[in-house]
Amino acid sequence: MVSVRVAHTADLDAATLTAARRLLDEVFAPDMADEDWEHCLGGLHTLVWDGPELVGHAALVQRRLLHGGRALRTGYVEGVAVRADRRRSGVGAAMMDHLARVARAAYDLAALGSSDTAGPFYTACGWQPWRGRTFALTPDGIRRTPDEDGGIHVLPLAAPLDLGGDLVADWRDGDVW
């Protein structure tokens, strides 16, 4: 029996957090770093269980993105992972639906960084590719992040957006986007 649970990091026990980290390590091997896991913490997790097995995870954390002269309260999606044998079964779409519902009620904007292969999935879920330039607000000032251009997707919510404009991410350790 498949079940979906949405919970804040604070409400997840150690075993659940360990299962989520293990799933991310499995799906993103060998590229899953400690900083990537840290980016998933402190917000809401959508967890899909098939009996005792965790088959899907996605997180929504708060960040600030700068666009059009405004700091936008942003629900940023992290750690979207579906176990290989459960892909293309609706698990990912169900998780994204849950996160989009929360984002619509709580944020000015929702955003995520995507791999080239996952981009069509996010587009099918209603997310739009960011066509403009990307930047990061680093300790040394605003720096261009050209490798991220074309890899950011947004779910427009309350804030007016120019999808061809500049988008600046707040600073964090590890991958900024």
Backbone as JSON, one array per atom type, in Angstrom:
{
  "sequence": "MVSVRVAHTADLDAATLTAARRLLDEVFAPDMADEDWEHCLGGLHTLVWDGPELVGHAALVQRRLLHGGRALRTGYVEGVAVRADRRRSGVGAAMMDHLARVARAAYDLAALGSSDTAGPFYTACGWQPWRGRTFALTPDGIRRTPDEDGGIHVLPLAAPLDLGGDLVADWRDGDVW",
  "N": [[0.84, -1.17, 0.0], [0.64, 2.15, -0.95], [1.6, 5.2, 0.54], [1.47, 8.7, 1.3], [3.3, 11.08, 3.02], [3.49, 14.23, 4.49], [5.65, 16.27, 6.16], [7.32, 18.37, 8.53], [10.86, 18.83, 8.93], [11.49, 18.8, 11.67], [9.57, 17.12, 12.69], [10.19, 14.58, 11.91], [11.44, 11.39, 12.62], [14.63, 9.91, 13.57], [15.06, 7.52, 12.13], [13.45, 7.86, 9.85], [14.61, 10.1, 8.66], [17.14, 9.02, 8.14], [16.43, 7.04, 6.28], [15.53, 8.68, 4.2], [17.89, 10.08, 3.53], [19.44, 7.92, 2.71], [18.01, 7.08, 0.43], [18.36, 9.32, -1.24], [21.16, 9.25, -1.48], [21.39, 6.85, -2.91], [19.96, 7.4, -5.32], [21.3, 9.65, -6.36], [23.97, 8.94, -6.48], [27.3, 9.11, -7.67], [27.17, 11.64, -6.59], [25.93, 12.89, -4.4], [26.31, 15.04, -1.82], [27.21, 15.99, 1.57], [26.44, 18.64, 1.98], [24.36, 18.86, 0.12], [22.4, 17.26, 1.28], [22.01, 18.73, 3.63], [20.79, 20.98, 2.54], [18.23, 20.07, 2.17], [17.04, 20.1, 4.62], [15.08, 21.5, 7.32], [12.67, 22.35, 6.37], [9.63, 21.41, 4.74], [8.99, 17.99, 4.1], [8.1, 15.72, 1.59], [7.17, 12.52, 1.62], [7.09, 9.37, 0.17], [5.84, 6.28, 0.73], [6.0, 2.8, 0.22], [4.53, 0.48, 1.74], [6.81, -0.53, 4.16], [8.93, 0.61, 2.83], [10.73, 3.4, 1.71], [10.08, 5.16, -1.13], [10.07, 7.55, -2.42], [11.13, 10.97, -2.18], [10.97, 14.43, -1.49], [11.78, 17.83, -0.81], [10.78, 21.01, 0.55], [12.04, 24.06, 1.08], [12.59, 27.24, 2.68], [13.87, 30.04, 0.95], [15.58, 33.05, -0.13], [15.18, 34.69, -3.1], [16.39, 37.02, -5.43], [14.83, 39.29, -7.57], [13.9, 41.53, -10.07], [14.31, 43.8, -8.49], [13.35, 43.05, -6.02], [13.31, 41.12, -2.99], [12.36, 37.93, -2.9], [10.26, 35.82, -1.1], [10.81, 32.55, -1.18], [9.78, 29.28, -1.96], [11.82, 26.67, -2.12], [12.63, 23.86, -3.93], [14.09, 20.83, -3.07], [16.14, 17.86, -3.2], [14.64, 15.94, -4.76], [13.72, 12.78, -5.33], [13.18, 9.57, -6.67], [12.88, 6.17, -6.19], [14.58, 3.92, -8.35], [13.11, 1.7, -9.42], [10.53, 2.6, -9.21], [10.08, 4.76, -10.77], [8.33, 6.78, -13.17], [5.81, 6.11, -12.37], [4.09, 7.82, -11.21], [4.84, 8.7, -8.72], [6.75, 10.8, -8.44], [5.33, 12.98, -9.59], [3.16, 13.14, -7.82], [4.46, 13.93, -5.47], [5.45, 16.45, -6.27], [3.03, 17.77, -6.71], [2.03, 17.98, -4.09], [4.01, 19.64, -2.94], [3.75, 21.93, -4.55], [1.18, 22.78, -3.85], [1.56, 23.6, -1.17], [3.49, 25.59, -1.61], [2.03, 27.46, -3.12], [0.33, 28.51, -1.18], [2.03, 29.67, 0.65], [4.28, 31.14, -0.31], [5.99, 33.67, -2.32], [7.08, 32.85, -4.66], [8.05, 29.81, -6.24], [10.82, 27.67, -6.73], [13.4, 25.72, -8.33], [16.4, 23.83, -8.91], [17.39, 22.05, -11.75], [18.41, 19.01, -13.33], [19.49, 18.36, -16.72], [18.16, 16.12, -17.71], [15.94, 15.88, -16.03], [14.46, 18.15, -16.51], [12.25, 18.11, -18.49], [10.34, 16.65, -16.99], [9.75, 18.4, -14.83], [8.67, 20.52, -16.27], [6.39, 19.29, -17.3], [5.02, 19.09, -14.94], [4.12, 21.61, -14.6], [5.95, 23.61, -14.05], [8.08, 26.31, -15.03], [10.78, 26.89, -17.25], [13.49, 28.98, -16.33], [14.49, 31.63, -18.24], [16.28, 33.65, -18.18], [19.37, 35.2, -16.99], [21.42, 33.76, -14.37], [22.5, 34.26, -10.99], [24.51, 34.46, -7.96], [24.32, 35.56, -4.64], [27.04, 36.1, -3.12], [29.5, 35.87, -0.41], [31.36, 37.64, -1.36], [30.0, 39.4, -2.91], [27.63, 39.91, -5.63], [27.7, 37.32, -7.92], [28.04, 35.9, -11.11], [26.43, 32.92, -12.27], [26.8, 31.12, -14.62], [26.72, 28.41, -15.39], [24.36, 27.47, -14.38], [22.38, 28.58, -15.87], [19.47, 28.01, -17.7], [18.9, 25.76, -16.24], [17.28, 26.26, -14.1], [14.05, 26.16, -12.76], [10.83, 27.6, -12.36], [7.87, 28.16, -10.45], [5.56, 30.27, -11.01], [4.0, 32.45, -8.72], [2.7, 34.6, -6.51], [4.3, 36.83, -7.03], [5.16, 39.23, -9.54], [6.83, 38.27, -12.51], [9.63, 38.35, -14.72], [10.5, 36.15, -16.86], [12.73, 36.15, -18.45], [14.51, 37.75, -17.22], [17.03, 38.7, -14.76], [18.02, 36.48, -12.12], [18.73, 36.03, -8.78], [20.27, 34.03, -6.39], [20.19, 33.43, -2.87], [23.0, 33.08, -0.63], [24.62, 29.97, 0.16], [26.36, 27.16, 1.55], [28.04, 24.66, -0.47], [26.36, 23.57, -3.44], [25.06, 26.43, -4.85], [22.7, 26.87, -6.24]],
  "CA": [[0.0, 0.0, 0.0], [1.42, 3.38, -1.06], [1.11, 6.32, 1.34], [2.24, 9.94, 1.2], [3.37, 11.83, 4.27], [4.12, 15.55, 4.41], [6.02, 16.63, 7.52], [8.49, 19.23, 8.72], [12.05, 18.11, 9.39], [11.42, 18.65, 13.12], [8.62, 16.07, 13.03], [10.65, 13.3, 11.39], [12.36, 10.7, 13.52], [15.96, 9.62, 13.02], [14.97, 6.44, 11.15], [12.9, 8.41, 8.61], [15.66, 10.95, 8.06], [18.16, 8.11, 7.62], [15.88, 6.42, 5.06], [15.52, 9.7, 3.15], [19.27, 10.31, 3.1], [19.88, 6.71, 1.99], [17.38, 7.13, -0.89], [19.06, 10.35, -2.02], [22.49, 8.71, -1.81], [21.2, 5.83, -3.95], [19.5, 8.01, -6.57], [22.24, 10.64, -6.88], [25.35, 8.45, -6.39], [28.13, 9.4, -6.5], [27.23, 13.1, -6.46], [25.21, 13.4, -3.24], [27.24, 15.52, -0.79], [26.59, 16.37, 2.84], [25.77, 19.94, 1.81], [23.11, 18.62, -0.59], [21.45, 16.78, 2.29], [21.72, 19.86, 4.5], [19.86, 21.86, 1.82], [16.89, 19.48, 2.28], [16.57, 20.15, 6.0], [14.54, 22.74, 7.85], [11.41, 22.68, 5.72], [8.69, 20.3, 4.62], [9.38, 16.82, 3.31], [7.06, 14.84, 1.08], [7.73, 11.17, 1.65], [6.19, 8.36, -0.39], [6.17, 4.96, 1.26], [5.32, 1.6, -0.24], [4.71, -0.33, 2.95], [7.91, 0.0, 4.98], [10.0, 1.1, 1.96], [10.66, 4.76, 1.2], [10.31, 5.11, -2.58], [10.16, 8.91, -2.96], [11.39, 12.07, -1.26], [11.2, 15.79, -1.98], [11.7, 18.8, 0.28], [10.5, 22.41, 0.22], [12.66, 24.9, 2.1], [12.5, 28.67, 2.37], [15.06, 30.79, 0.53], [15.3, 34.36, -0.71], [15.71, 34.94, -4.43], [16.25, 38.42, -5.82], [14.38, 39.47, -8.95], [13.15, 42.75, -10.32], [14.46, 44.74, -7.38], [12.68, 42.54, -4.82], [13.7, 39.87, -2.36], [11.15, 37.12, -2.93], [10.17, 34.66, -0.21], [10.75, 31.48, -2.18], [9.79, 27.87, -1.61], [12.82, 26.08, -3.0], [12.51, 22.4, -3.92], [15.37, 20.12, -2.93], [16.17, 16.43, -2.94], [13.57, 15.17, -5.41], [14.28, 11.47, -5.68], [12.27, 8.43, -6.73], [13.64, 4.92, -6.34], [14.64, 3.57, -9.77], [12.05, 0.78, -9.82], [9.22, 3.25, -9.07], [9.99, 5.91, -11.66], [7.27, 6.78, -14.18], [4.61, 5.51, -11.79], [3.3, 8.89, -10.6], [5.38, 9.07, -7.42], [7.34, 12.14, -8.54], [4.27, 13.96, -9.83], [2.4, 13.28, -6.57], [5.27, 14.74, -4.55], [5.48, 17.82, -6.76], [1.7, 18.34, -6.47], [1.97, 18.35, -2.67], [4.87, 20.8, -2.7], [3.17, 23.1, -5.22], [0.06, 23.23, -3.03], [2.13, 24.34, -0.04], [4.14, 26.8, -2.13], [0.99, 28.43, -3.51], [-0.26, 29.1, 0.02], [3.0, 30.22, 1.6], [5.43, 31.82, -0.89], [5.86, 34.57, -3.47], [7.65, 32.16, -5.8], [8.66, 28.51, -5.99], [11.9, 27.47, -7.68], [14.23, 24.53, -8.16], [17.46, 23.58, -9.87], [17.11, 20.78, -12.4], [19.35, 18.44, -14.3], [18.94, 18.38, -18.08], [17.24, 15.0, -17.92], [14.71, 16.07, -15.24], [13.75, 19.34, -16.96], [10.92, 17.83, -19.06], [9.44, 16.23, -15.92], [9.27, 19.58, -14.12], [7.8, 21.26, -17.19], [5.12, 18.56, -17.33], [4.35, 19.36, -13.66], [3.67, 22.99, -14.59], [7.04, 24.53, -13.76], [8.56, 26.96, -16.24], [12.23, 27.14, -17.26], [13.94, 30.37, -16.24], [15.23, 31.91, -19.48], [17.25, 34.73, -17.94], [20.67, 34.88, -16.38], [21.41, 33.42, -12.95], [23.58, 34.81, -10.17], [24.48, 34.12, -6.54], [24.74, 36.61, -3.72], [28.11, 35.44, -2.38], [30.14, 36.75, 0.56], [32.17, 38.63, -2.1], [29.1, 40.18, -3.76], [26.84, 39.16, -6.61], [28.54, 36.65, -8.91], [27.35, 35.19, -12.19], [26.44, 31.46, -12.22], [26.37, 30.76, -15.98], [26.46, 26.97, -15.53], [22.99, 27.21, -13.94], [21.45, 29.11, -16.87], [18.71, 26.96, -18.36], [18.63, 24.66, -15.32], [16.39, 26.68, -13.02], [12.63, 26.16, -13.08], [10.04, 28.34, -11.38], [6.43, 28.06, -10.43], [5.13, 31.63, -10.68], [2.92, 32.51, -7.74], [2.18, 35.95, -6.26], [5.2, 37.9, -7.49], [5.31, 39.39, -10.99], [8.13, 37.77, -12.95], [10.11, 38.43, -16.1], [11.26, 34.9, -16.96], [13.97, 36.41, -19.18], [15.32, 38.67, -16.42], [18.06, 38.15, -13.89], [17.57, 35.85, -10.89], [19.87, 35.91, -7.87], [20.03, 33.14, -5.26], [20.89, 33.72, -1.63], [24.2, 32.27, -0.44], [24.67, 28.8, 1.02], [27.49, 26.28, 1.25], [27.74, 23.64, -1.47], [25.75, 24.11, -4.66], [24.23, 27.58, -4.53], [21.38, 26.62, -6.83]],
  "C": [[0.89, 1.25, 0.0], [0.77, 4.47, -0.22], [2.04, 7.5, 1.18], [2.16, 10.64, 2.54], [4.07, 13.15, 4.0], [4.39, 15.97, 5.84], [7.23, 17.54, 7.52], [9.65, 18.39, 9.22], [11.97, 17.83, 10.89], [10.5, 17.51, 13.55], [9.01, 14.69, 12.51], [11.63, 12.67, 12.37], [13.65, 10.35, 12.79], [15.89, 8.53, 11.94], [14.43, 6.95, 9.8], [13.92, 9.27, 7.9], [16.77, 10.09, 7.46], [17.68, 7.45, 6.33], [15.87, 7.42, 3.91], [16.92, 9.95, 2.64], [19.78, 9.12, 2.29], [19.29, 6.7, 0.57], [18.08, 8.15, -1.78], [20.46, 9.89, -2.41], [22.4, 7.71, -2.95], [20.88, 6.46, -5.3], [20.57, 8.9, -7.19], [23.7, 10.21, -6.8], [26.07, 8.7, -7.71], [28.14, 10.89, -6.12], [26.55, 13.68, -5.23], [26.21, 13.77, -2.14], [26.48, 15.86, 0.48], [25.86, 17.7, 2.73], [24.44, 19.79, 1.08], [22.03, 18.14, 0.38], [21.05, 17.94, 3.21], [20.71, 20.81, 3.85], [18.42, 21.36, 1.92], [16.25, 19.69, 3.65], [16.01, 21.51, 6.37], [13.24, 23.19, 7.21], [10.5, 21.47, 5.73], [9.25, 19.21, 3.71], [8.11, 16.12, 2.84], [7.72, 13.48, 0.92], [6.69, 10.19, 1.12], [6.7, 7.0, 0.05], [5.36, 3.9, 0.52], [5.52, 0.58, 0.86], [5.83, 0.28, 3.77], [9.04, 0.64, 4.16], [9.75, 2.53, 1.51], [11.01, 4.72, -0.28], [10.4, 6.51, -3.2], [10.37, 9.93, -1.86], [11.52, 13.36, -2.03], [11.02, 16.73, -0.81], [11.41, 20.19, -0.28], [11.03, 23.24, 1.37], [12.53, 26.37, 1.7], [13.86, 29.23, 2.02], [14.61, 32.17, 0.11], [15.97, 34.4, -2.07], [15.43, 36.39, -4.76], [15.87, 38.49, -7.29], [13.59, 40.77, -9.05], [13.2, 43.74, -9.18], [13.79, 44.31, -6.09], [13.35, 41.28, -4.3], [12.43, 39.04, -2.2], [11.26, 35.94, -1.96], [9.86, 33.46, -1.1], [10.7, 30.11, -1.51], [10.69, 27.17, -2.6], [12.78, 24.56, -2.84], [13.9, 21.77, -3.94], [15.14, 18.61, -2.84], [15.01, 15.64, -3.52], [14.17, 13.87, -5.91], [13.18, 10.41, -5.65], [13.12, 7.19, -6.98], [13.5, 4.43, -7.78], [13.49, 2.67, -10.21], [10.65, 1.38, -9.72], [9.07, 4.49, -9.96], [8.92, 5.69, -12.72], [6.01, 6.08, -13.69], [3.73, 6.54, -11.1], [3.81, 9.35, -9.25], [5.93, 10.5, -7.46], [6.29, 13.22, -8.72], [3.44, 14.19, -8.57], [3.17, 14.14, -5.58], [5.27, 16.2, -4.98], [4.13, 18.5, -6.58], [1.57, 18.8, -5.02], [2.8, 19.6, -2.4], [4.32, 22.05, -3.36], [1.99, 23.65, -4.43], [0.54, 24.07, -1.85], [2.73, 25.65, -0.52], [3.11, 27.87, -2.49], [0.41, 29.17, -2.3], [0.74, 29.88, 0.87], [4.08, 31.12, 1.01], [5.06, 32.76, -2.03], [6.22, 33.86, -4.77], [8.08, 30.77, -5.35], [9.71, 28.3, -7.08], [12.64, 26.17, -7.36], [15.33, 24.53, -9.21], [17.27, 22.18, -10.43], [18.28, 20.31, -13.25], [18.69, 18.53, -15.68], [17.9, 17.29, -18.28], [15.93, 15.18, -17.17], [13.89, 17.26, -15.7], [12.37, 19.06, -17.56], [9.89, 17.36, -18.01], [8.87, 17.45, -15.21], [8.36, 20.43, -15.0], [6.42, 20.6, -17.26], [4.32, 18.77, -16.04], [3.92, 20.82, -13.54], [4.72, 24.03, -14.25], [7.59, 25.08, -15.07], [10.08, 27.17, -16.16], [12.5, 28.64, -17.15], [14.82, 30.63, -17.44], [16.32, 32.97, -19.29], [18.55, 34.23, -17.34], [20.5, 34.6, -14.89], [22.67, 33.95, -12.27], [23.46, 34.25, -8.76], [24.97, 35.31, -5.75], [25.76, 35.97, -2.78], [28.67, 36.38, -1.31], [31.0, 37.84, -0.1], [31.31, 39.49, -3.03], [28.36, 39.29, -4.74], [27.75, 38.63, -7.71], [27.66, 35.87, -9.88], [27.48, 33.67, -11.99], [25.99, 30.91, -13.59], [26.08, 29.28, -16.16], [25.04, 26.6, -15.13], [21.96, 27.72, -14.94], [20.77, 27.96, -17.6], [18.34, 25.81, -17.45], [17.72, 25.02, -14.16], [14.96, 26.69, -13.55], [11.9, 26.9, -11.98], [8.57, 28.0, -11.54], [5.94, 29.46, -10.03], [3.93, 31.6, -9.74], [2.45, 33.96, -7.62], [3.01, 37.05, -6.89], [5.19, 38.01, -9.01], [6.72, 39.0, -11.4], [8.37, 38.11, -14.41], [11.01, 37.22, -16.26], [12.55, 35.04, -17.75], [14.89, 37.35, -18.43], [16.38, 37.95, -15.62], [17.42, 37.57, -12.63], [18.79, 35.58, -10.03], [19.47, 35.04, -6.69], [20.79, 33.62, -4.04], [22.05, 32.73, -1.46], [23.94, 31.08, 0.46], [25.88, 27.98, 0.65], [27.07, 25.21, 0.25], [27.21, 24.29, -2.73], [24.82, 25.25, -4.29], [22.83, 27.38, -5.05], [20.98, 25.19, -6.55]]
}
